[in-house]
Amino acid sequence: MKTTSAIVKEAKVETLAKLYLESDPAEISDATITALCDWLWTEFYSTPLNLQFSWYERYNNAAEMSADIQQSHLWVSAENYDMNLGLNPIYNFIFQAMHDDDHYRTHSGFSLEGEIATYNATAKRAPSLDIQKIIYSESVLKSAAYIFLGHAPISKIVFP
């Protein structure tokens, strides 16, 4: 028998997942994309980690990732993020590294609650509401869809 808390969590995941899955892709202005890229570069230069790209390395859980970050190292997996904005792949790499570092800073796991905590930390540094919405789509809504489906959804940015 599921507890009330578990039922509420499942309903929250389903609600957020459906917002992602059923929404049309957002139209994002060139100015917002430029601002996002500029901000990501600033984030990249302020990250004290040795970032290492890999097609295959992937953390199984947040504790494994945190142990690496404590040693100033972070694997950035190519399969985790595809923001689907037509950006140079380096920006996806930077976004994932920043996102993972925020998991570490917030001591949060890969559950929906952890993704929300990570989003909140990142959004505080975002230079605009539109960039906050992009981060929300990637960090919270897309993660909820992944949890709900059990696999990665088709990548898109949505502003439901």
N, C-alpha and C positions, 0 to 999 in steps of 0.2 A: 504494500500500500504506500503510495506516494504521500509525502507530507505536503501541507499547504504551501510551504516555502518552495518546494520543488515544483509544484504545479504553477506557482506564480512565475518562477524563473523560466520554465518552459514556455509559458504564455508570452513573456516578455521577449524571449528569443524569437518565437514565431512571429510576433507582431513586427519586430524590427526587421526580421528576415524578409517578410512579405513587403515591407516598405521598399527594401532594396530590389527584390526580385520583380515586383510589379510596377515599379516606377520606370518612366522613360529616362534615357540618359540626359543629363543636364547640359544646357548650352552654356559654355564658359567662355568669357571674353578673352581676347588676346592680351588685354591689359592684366587680367587676373592671372593668366598663365605666366606672363612675364614676372609679375610680383611673386608668384609661387616659386618660380625658378630662382629669382634673386634671394628670396628668404631661405630656400633650401641650401644655396651656396653658403650663406651666412651660418646656418646650422652646421653644415659640413665642416667649416673652418673652426668652429667652436667645440667640436667633438674631440675629446682627448683620447679616443680609442684608435687602436690599430685595426682598421677595417679591412677585411679580406673577403673578396668576392669568391663565390663558389657556385657552380651549377648544381652540386649535389649535397654539400654539407648542409645539414638542417638540425636545429635544436629540437629535441623531443619534448622538452618542457622548459619552463621559465627558470627553474633552479639550475639546469645545465647551462643555459645562456648566461645567467647571473654569475656563475663561477668563472666563465670565460671573461666577462666584463670586469670582474674583480682583478683579473690579470691584464687589464687594458687591451683585450683582444675581443673581436666580434666577427663571426662569420656572417656574411650577408648572402642569403640564398636567392638565386635568380627566380625561383619558382614562387616565392611568397608574395611579391607585389608586381602588379602590372596596372598602373593607374589609368591606362587607356586614354591618355590625353595627347597622344602623339608626341610625347617628349623624348628627348635623348634618354636612353636607358640609364645614364648616370643619375638622373633625377629620381628614378625609381629606387636605385641603389641607396642614394642619400636618404630618401624618405624612409625606407625600411630600416636603415641604420639608426636614424633619429627615433623612429617608433620603438625599436628594440631597446635603445638606451633609455627611453622613457618608461618602458616596462621595468627596467632595472631600478630607475630612480624612484618609481612609485611602489616598488616591491609587489608588483602585480603579476598574476599568471595570465594564461591564455584563455581564460573563461570570459564570458561576456562582461562580467563585473571588472575583470582585469583590463579588458579592452576599453571600457568606459573610463576607468581611472587613468589609463594611458592617454586617451583622447583628451581628458580634462587637463592633464599636464602639458600636452603639446599645444592645445588650443590657447592656453594662456600666453604663449609666445607668438602666436600667429598674427601677422600684421593686418588682417582684415576679416570681416565676417564671411566673405566668400571663401577664403582659404580655410577658415574654421569649418565651413560646410563641406569642403572637399575632404578634409581630414576626418570629419564625422562619417562621411560616406565610406571612406577607406577603412577607418579604424573600428567603427562600431557597426554600421549597417552591413558592410561586406563580411565582417567577422560573424555577425549573427546569421547571415545567410549560409556561411560555411558550416557553422555549428548545426543549423537546422537541416541542411542538405546532407551533411556528412562528407562533403567534398567542396572544392572551390567552385564558386558560381562564375558565370561569365562576367568578366571584369567590365565595370562601368562606373561612372561617377553619377550619383543621383542627388537631387535636392527635393525630397518629397514634401 
